Each structure stands twice: as structure tokens, then as C-alpha cells.
Amino acid sequence: MTKPKLIVVDDDAGTRTFIRNVAEELGFEVGEAGTGKEFRDLYGDVHADMIILDIAMPEEQGVWLFDFIHDHHQ
């Protein structure tokens, strides 16, 4: 059985690590992105079942990434 896939998008490395640790204990395969660019690069390769998205990031707001997800959802 394959593990569900999660992408954590947050500019704070500590937050990403905390969420990764909890999610892996729950059986998720976890990908991380600290910027919008990292997320867009990862998104096409991972085919995530769930995304945890920080809305307030310094370079690219999470709401813009939400629009990207909506436009590229397959």
C-alpha cells in the first residue's frame, strides 16, 4: 500500500520540520518547500494528496500559490 503524500509549504524551517515529523508518524510521505518557487518545482513531481500551505510568506503569498494549485490541478 502506498503512503499518502503531503507537501508542507512554509518559509519557517522549524514549522516545516515539526509538521514533517508529525505527518511521518501518521504515515505520510512528506515533501517540503520553503518558497513559492520550491513548491511549484515540487508540485508537478509529487502529486500530493494534501498540501499544508502557509498563507503569509515574504516573497510569494500563499494565496497566490493557492491560485497556482487551482489552475494546475489535474
N, CA, C and O atoms as a Tinker XYZ file with bonds, in Angstrom:
   296  protein
     1  N      0.847000   -1.184000    0.000000    73     2
     2  CA     0.000000    0.000000    0.000000    64     1     3
     3  C      0.890000    1.244000    0.000000    63     2     4     5
     4  O      1.848000    1.330000    0.767000    81     3
     5  N      0.567000    2.193000   -0.857000    73     3     6
     6  CA     1.383000    3.411000   -0.919000    64     5     7
     7  C      0.964000    4.400000    0.162000    63     6     8     9
     8  O     -0.200000    4.467000    0.560000    81     7
     9  N      1.932000    5.149000    0.616000    73     7    10
    10  CA     1.665000    6.166000    1.631000    64     9    11
    11  C      1.006000    7.379000    0.991000    63    10    12    13
    12  O      1.313000    7.715000   -0.153000    81    11
    13  N      0.097000    8.049000    1.718000    73    11    14
    14  CA    -0.435000    9.307000    1.202000    64    13    15
    15  C      0.684000   10.351000    1.173000    63    14    16    17
    16  O      1.595000   10.325000    2.001000    81    15
    17  N      0.599000   11.263000    0.212000    73    15    18
    18  CA     1.661000   12.248000    0.030000    64    17    19
    19  C      1.197000   13.632000    0.477000    63    18    20    21
    20  O      0.084000   14.065000    0.179000    81    19
    21  N      2.082000   14.306000    1.197000    73    19    22
    22  CA     1.816000   15.630000    1.745000    64    21    23
    23  C      2.944000   16.567000    1.340000    63    22    24    25
    24  O      4.115000   16.187000    1.379000    81    23
    25  N      2.598000   17.790000    0.951000    73    23    26
    26  CA     3.601000   18.839000    0.755000    64    25    27
    27  C      3.362000   19.907000    1.807000    63    26    28    29
    28  O      2.242000   20.392000    1.969000    81    27
    29  N      4.415000   20.271000    2.519000    73    27    30
    30  CA     4.368000   21.332000    3.509000    64    29    31
    31  C      5.068000   22.547000    2.918000    63    30    32    33
    32  O      6.242000   22.475000    2.557000    81    31
    33  N      4.352000   23.659000    2.819000    73    31    34
    34  CA     4.903000   24.889000    2.252000    64    33    35
    35  C      4.896000   25.955000    3.344000    63    34    36    37
    36  O      3.840000   26.441000    3.749000    81    35
    37  N      6.084000   26.306000    3.810000    73    35    38
    38  CA     6.216000   27.316000    4.858000    64    37    39
    39  C      7.625000   27.869000    4.807000    63    38    40    41
    40  O      8.584000   27.122000    4.613000    81    39
    41  N      7.753000   29.174000    4.980000    73    39    42
    42  CA     9.083000   29.787000    4.955000    64    41    43
    43  C      9.859000   29.540000    6.243000    63    42    44    45
    44  O     11.064000   29.788000    6.295000    81    43
    45  N      9.189000   29.059000    7.275000    73    43    46
    46  CA     9.848000   28.777000    8.551000    64    45    47
    47  C     10.270000   27.302000    8.608000    63    46    48    49
    48  O      9.429000   26.404000    8.635000    81    47
    49  N     11.586000   27.075000    8.626000    73    47    50
    50  CA    12.106000   25.702000    8.612000    64    49    51
    51  C     11.663000   24.907000    9.836000    63    50    52    53
    52  O     11.400000   23.710000    9.730000    81    51
    53  N     11.578000   25.552000   10.991000    73    51    54
    54  CA    11.146000   24.859000   12.200000    64    53    55
    55  C      9.718000   24.350000   12.096000    63    54    56    57
    56  O      9.408000   23.247000   12.546000    81    55
    57  N      8.862000   25.149000   11.510000    73    55    58
    58  CA     7.468000   24.730000   11.309000    64    57    59
    59  C      7.394000   23.544000   10.356000    63    58    60    61
    60  O      6.667000   22.581000   10.601000    81    59
    61  N      8.160000   23.627000    9.259000    73    59    62
    62  CA     8.174000   22.501000    8.307000    64    61    63
    63  C      8.662000   21.218000    8.978000    63    62    64    65
    64  O      8.091000   20.149000    8.764000    81    63
    65  N      9.707000   21.322000    9.780000    73    63    66
    66  CA    10.253000   20.146000   10.461000    64    65    67
    67  C      9.234000   19.548000   11.419000    63    66    68    69
    68  O      9.055000   18.331000   11.461000    81    67
    69  N      8.567000   20.402000   12.188000    73    67    70
    70  CA     7.558000   19.921000   13.141000    64    69    71
    71  C      6.439000   19.177000   12.407000    63    70    72    73
    72  O      6.063000   18.070000   12.792000    81    71
    73  N      5.911000   19.797000   11.345000    73    71    74
    74  CA     4.817000   19.173000   10.596000    64    73    75
    75  C      5.292000   17.885000    9.935000    63    74    76    77
    76  O      4.571000   16.887000    9.923000    81    75
    77  N      6.504000   17.905000    9.386000    73    75    78
    78  CA     7.058000   16.687000    8.770000    64    77    79
    79  C      7.106000   15.547000    9.782000    63    78    80    81
    80  O      6.663000   14.436000    9.489000    81    79
    81  N      7.639000   15.817000   10.961000    73    79    82
    82  CA     7.770000   14.770000   11.984000    64    81    83
    83  C      6.424000   14.179000   12.362000    63    82    84    85
    84  O      6.285000   12.959000   12.454000    81    83
    85  N      5.433000   15.031000   12.581000    73    83    86
    86  CA     4.102000   14.552000   12.947000    64    85    87
    87  C      3.482000   13.762000   11.792000    63    86    88    89
    88  O      2.927000   12.682000   11.993000    81    87
    89  N      3.583000   14.312000   10.588000    73    87    90
    90  CA     2.968000   13.654000    9.428000    64    89    91
    91  C      3.607000   12.303000    9.131000    63    90    92    93
    92  O      2.910000   11.346000    8.796000    81    91
    93  N      4.921000   12.222000    9.252000    73    91    94
    94  CA     5.583000   10.938000    9.010000    64    93    95
    95  C      5.166000    9.905000   10.050000    63    94    96    97
    96  O      5.015000    8.728000    9.722000    81    95
    97  N      4.978000   10.325000   11.287000    73    95    98
    98  CA     4.495000    9.397000   12.317000    64    97    99
    99  C      3.087000    8.896000   11.988000    63    98   100   101
   100  O      2.704000    7.789000   12.368000    81    99
   101  N      2.325000    9.728000   11.277000    73    99   102
   102  CA     0.970000    9.351000   10.883000    64   101   103
   103  C      0.940000    8.554000    9.576000    63   102   104   105
   104  O     -0.126000    8.134000    9.126000    81   103
   105  N      2.112000    8.347000    8.969000    73   103   106
   106  CA     2.189000    7.505000    7.787000    64   105   107
   107  C      2.264000    8.238000    6.460000    63   106   108   109
   108  O      2.138000    7.610000    5.409000    81   107
   109  N      2.467000    9.548000    6.479000    73   107   110
   110  CA     2.577000   10.313000    5.235000    64   109   111
   111  C      3.998000   10.291000    4.689000    63   110   112   113
   112  O      4.968000   10.216000    5.444000    81   111
   113  N      4.104000   10.357000    3.374000    73   111   114
   114  CA     5.357000   10.674000    2.708000    64   113   115
   115  C      5.328000   12.194000    2.544000    63   114   116   117
   116  O      4.365000   12.735000    2.002000    81   115
   117  N      6.367000   12.886000    3.005000    73   115   118
   118  CA     6.317000   14.344000    3.088000    64   117   119
   119  C      7.370000   15.004000    2.205000    63   118   120   121
   120  O      8.545000   14.635000    2.226000    81   119
   121  N      6.921000   15.993000    1.425000    73   119   122
   122  CA     7.813000   16.873000    0.690000    64   121   123
   123  C      7.737000   18.252000    1.308000    63   122   124   125
   124  O      6.698000   18.638000    1.845000    81   123
   125  N      8.816000   18.991000    1.239000    73   123   126
   126  CA     8.856000   20.324000    1.846000    64   125   127
   127  C      9.248000   21.370000    0.830000    63   126   128   129
   128  O     10.021000   21.105000   -0.090000    81   127
   129  N      8.704000   22.571000    1.005000    73   127   130
   130  CA     9.087000   23.727000    0.205000    64   129   131
   131  C      9.113000   24.949000    1.112000    63   130   132   133
   132  O      8.185000   25.193000    1.883000    81   131
   133  N     10.199000   25.711000    1.001000    73   131   134
   134  CA    10.340000   26.914000    1.808000    64   133   135
   135  C     10.008000   28.187000    1.060000    63   134   136   137
   136  O      9.936000   29.263000    1.653000    81   135
   137  N      9.804000   28.065000   -0.256000    73   135   138
   138  CA     9.454000   29.218000   -1.084000    64   137   139
   139  C      8.411000   28.791000   -2.114000    63   138   140   141
   140  O      8.171000   27.604000   -2.335000    81   139
   141  N      7.806000   29.796000   -2.731000    73   139   142
   142  CA     6.849000   29.501000   -3.786000    64   141   143
   143  C      7.487000   28.776000   -4.956000    63   142   144   145
   144  O      6.888000   27.860000   -5.519000    81   143
   145  N      8.689000   29.172000   -5.325000    73   143   146
   146  CA     9.394000   28.513000   -6.435000    64   145   147
   147  C      9.668000   27.050000   -6.105000    63   146   148   149
   148  O      9.448000   26.174000   -6.941000    81   147
   149  N     10.147000   26.780000   -4.892000    73   147   150
   150  CA    10.391000   25.386000   -4.495000    64   149   151
   151  C      9.096000   24.581000   -4.573000    63   150   152   153
   152  O      9.102000   23.432000   -5.014000    81   151
   153  N      7.991000   25.181000   -4.145000    73   151   154
   154  CA     6.712000   24.479000   -4.197000    64   153   155
   155  C      6.317000   24.163000   -5.631000    63   154   156   157
   156  O      5.945000   23.029000   -5.934000    81   155
   157  N      6.393000   25.156000   -6.522000    73   155   158
   158  CA     6.000000   24.926000   -7.912000    64   157   159
   159  C      6.871000   23.853000   -8.556000    63   158   160   161
   160  O      6.373000   23.044000   -9.339000    81   159
   161  N      8.162000   23.835000   -8.238000    73   159   162
   162  CA     9.052000   22.799000   -8.768000    64   161   163
   163  C      8.663000   21.415000   -8.247000    63   162   164   165
   164  O      8.725000   20.430000   -8.982000    81   163
   165  N      8.265000   21.347000   -6.985000    73   163   166
   166  CA     7.921000   20.078000   -6.347000    64   165   167
   167  C      6.525000   19.605000   -6.736000    63   166   168   169
   168  O      6.294000   18.402000   -6.854000    81   167
   169  N      5.609000   20.514000   -6.934000    73   167   170
   170  CA     4.196000   20.189000   -7.147000    64   169   171
   171  C      3.977000   19.233000   -8.320000    63   170   172   173
   172  O      3.212000   18.275000   -8.199000    81   171
   173  N      4.625000   19.477000   -9.430000    73   171   174
   174  CA     4.419000   18.628000  -10.600000    64   173   175
   175  C      4.973000   17.228000  -10.439000    63   174   176   177
   176  O      4.509000   16.300000  -11.100000    81   175
   177  N      5.964000   17.060000   -9.566000    73   175   178
   178  CA     6.606000   15.759000   -9.387000    64   177   179
   179  C      5.945000   14.896000   -8.318000    63   178   180   181
   180  O      6.019000   13.670000   -8.388000    81   179
   181  N      5.311000   15.505000   -7.347000    73   179   182
   182  CA     4.852000   14.764000   -6.171000    64   181   183
   183  C      3.424000   14.259000   -6.286000    63   182   184   185
   184  O      3.139000   13.171000   -5.786000    81   183
   185  N      2.519000   14.980000   -6.910000    73   183   186
   186  CA     1.104000   14.605000   -6.972000    64   185   187
   187  C      0.552000   14.364000   -5.565000    63   186   188   189
   188  O      0.117000   13.264000   -5.223000    81   187
   189  N      0.585000   15.418000   -4.773000    73   187   190
   190  CA     0.226000   15.334000   -3.359000    64   189   191
   191  C     -1.252000   15.052000   -3.146000    63   190   192   193
   192  O     -2.111000   15.483000   -3.915000    81   191
   193  N     -1.520000   14.310000   -2.070000    73   191   194
   194  CA    -2.887000   14.087000   -1.618000    64   193   195
   195  C     -3.356000   15.234000   -0.737000    63   194   196   197
   196  O     -4.552000   15.505000   -0.634000    81   195
   197  N     -2.387000   15.911000   -0.097000    73   195   198
   198  CA    -2.706000   17.015000    0.798000    64   197   199
   199  C     -1.567000   18.024000    0.746000    63   198   200   201
   200  O     -0.402000   17.661000    0.587000    81   199
   201  N     -1.926000   19.307000    0.884000    73   199   202
   202  CA    -0.939000   20.384000    0.938000    64   201   203
   203  C     -1.244000   21.250000    2.148000    63   202   204   205
   204  O     -2.377000   21.692000    2.338000    81   203
   205  N     -0.224000   21.490000    2.965000    73   203   206
   206  CA    -0.343000   22.451000    4.060000    64   205   207
   207  C      0.411000   23.685000    3.594000    63   206   208   209
   208  O      1.619000   23.637000    3.359000    81   207
   209  N     -0.313000   24.793000    3.461000    73   207   210
   210  CA     0.200000   25.978000    2.798000    64   209   211
   211  C      0.179000   27.181000    3.731000    63   210   212   213
   212  O     -0.882000   27.583000    4.210000    81   211
   213  N      1.354000   27.756000    3.990000    73   211   214
   214  CA     1.461000   28.994000    4.758000    64   213   215
   215  C      0.933000   30.129000    3.888000    63   214   216   217
   216  O      1.385000   30.306000    2.757000    81   215
   217  N      0.000000   30.882000    4.398000    73   215   218
   218  CA    -0.610000   31.956000    3.623000    64   217   219
   219  C      0.284000   33.196000    3.580000    63   218   220   221
   220  O      0.324000   33.883000    2.559000    81   219
   221  N      1.002000   33.495000    4.668000    73   219   222
   222  CA     1.822000   34.713000    4.746000    64   221   223
   223  C      3.300000   34.360000    4.659000    63   222   224   225
   224  O      3.929000   34.017000    5.660000    81   223
   225  N      3.845000   34.449000    3.453000    73   223   226
   226  CA     5.274000   34.213000    3.243000    64   225   227
   227  C      5.869000   35.476000    2.631000    63   226   228   229
   228  O      5.164000   36.213000    1.941000    81   227
   229  N      7.148000   35.740000    2.869000    73   227   230
   230  CA     7.716000   37.020000    2.471000    64   229   231
   231  C      7.821000   37.266000    0.964000    63   230   232   233
   232  O      7.552000   38.381000    0.516000    81   231
   233  N      8.195000   36.281000    0.183000    73   231   234
   234  CA     8.423000   36.521000   -1.234000    64   233   235
   235  C      7.179000   36.287000   -2.090000    63   234   236   237
   236  O      6.929000   37.030000   -3.040000    81   235
   237  N      6.425000   35.291000   -1.769000    73   235   238
   238  CA     5.251000   34.943000   -2.562000    64   237   239
   239  C      4.157000   34.471000   -1.615000    63   238   240   241
   240  O      4.323000   33.472000   -0.916000    81   239
   241  N      3.069000   35.172000   -1.594000    73   239   242
   242  CA     1.980000   34.860000   -0.677000    64   241   243
   243  C      1.341000   33.515000   -0.995000    63   242   244   245
   244  O      1.211000   33.127000   -2.156000    81   243
   245  N      0.947000   32.817000    0.059000    73   243   246
   246  CA     0.310000   31.517000   -0.108000    64   245   247
   247  C     -0.971000   31.562000   -0.917000    63   246   248   249
   248  O     -1.304000   30.594000   -1.601000    81   247
   249  N     -1.701000   32.682000   -0.850000    73   247   250
   250  CA    -2.933000   32.764000   -1.641000    64   249   251
   251  C     -2.617000   32.732000   -3.128000    63   250   252   253
   252  O     -3.427000   32.233000   -3.909000    81   251
   253  N     -1.467000   33.248000   -3.546000    73   251   254
   254  CA    -1.067000   33.161000   -4.949000    64   253   255
   255  C     -0.769000   31.707000   -5.315000    63   254   256   257
   256  O     -1.080000   31.252000   -6.416000    81   255
   257  N     -0.157000   30.988000   -4.366000    73   255   258
   258  CA     0.120000   29.572000   -4.618000    64   257   259
   259  C     -1.168000   28.767000   -4.674000    63   258   260   261
   260  O     -1.261000   27.787000   -5.413000    81   259
   261  N     -2.160000   29.178000   -3.894000    73   259   262
   262  CA    -3.455000   28.512000   -3.962000    64   261   263
   263  C     -4.032000   28.647000   -5.370000    63   262   264   265
   264  O     -4.581000   27.691000   -5.918000    81   263
   265  N     -3.905000   29.839000   -5.950000    73   263   266
   266  CA    -4.367000   30.034000   -7.331000    64   265   267
   267  C     -3.602000   29.128000   -8.293000    63   266   268   269
   268  O     -4.189000   28.566000   -9.217000    81   267
   269  N     -2.278000   28.984000   -8.076000    73   267   270
   270  CA    -1.458000   28.085000   -8.903000    64   269   271
   271  C     -1.975000   26.652000   -8.802000    63   270   272   273
   272  O     -2.109000   25.964000   -9.814000    81   271
   273  N     -2.263000   26.206000   -7.584000    73   271   274
   274  CA    -2.784000   24.848000   -7.383000    64   273   275
   275  C     -4.103000   24.689000   -8.137000    63   274   276   277
   276  O     -4.314000   23.701000   -8.842000    81   275
   277  N     -4.966000   25.651000   -7.982000    73   275   278
   278  CA    -6.278000   25.595000   -8.639000    64   277   279
   279  C     -6.118000   25.516000  -10.152000    63   278   280   281
   280  O     -6.805000   24.730000  -10.804000    81   279
   281  N     -5.228000   26.312000  -10.712000    73   279   282
   282  CA    -5.019000   26.340000  -12.154000    64   281   283
   283  C     -4.340000   25.082000  -12.694000    63   282   284   285
   284  O     -4.516000   24.747000  -13.866000    81   283
   285  N     -3.566000   24.380000  -11.859000    73   283   286
   286  CA    -2.791000   23.223000  -12.326000    64   285   287
   287  C     -3.277000   21.877000  -11.776000    63   286   288   289
   288  O     -2.647000   20.846000  -12.009000    81   287
   289  N     -4.366000   21.889000  -11.068000    73   287   290
   290  CA    -4.892000   20.634000  -10.509000    64   289   291
   291  C     -5.338000   19.720000  -11.653000    63   290   292   293
   292  O     -6.021000   20.150000  -12.582000    81   291
   293  N     -4.939000   18.467000  -11.562000    73   291   294
   294  CA    -5.259000   17.511000  -12.628000    64   293   295
   295  C     -6.268000   16.518000  -12.170000    63   294   296
   296  O     -6.658000   15.636000  -12.936000    81   295
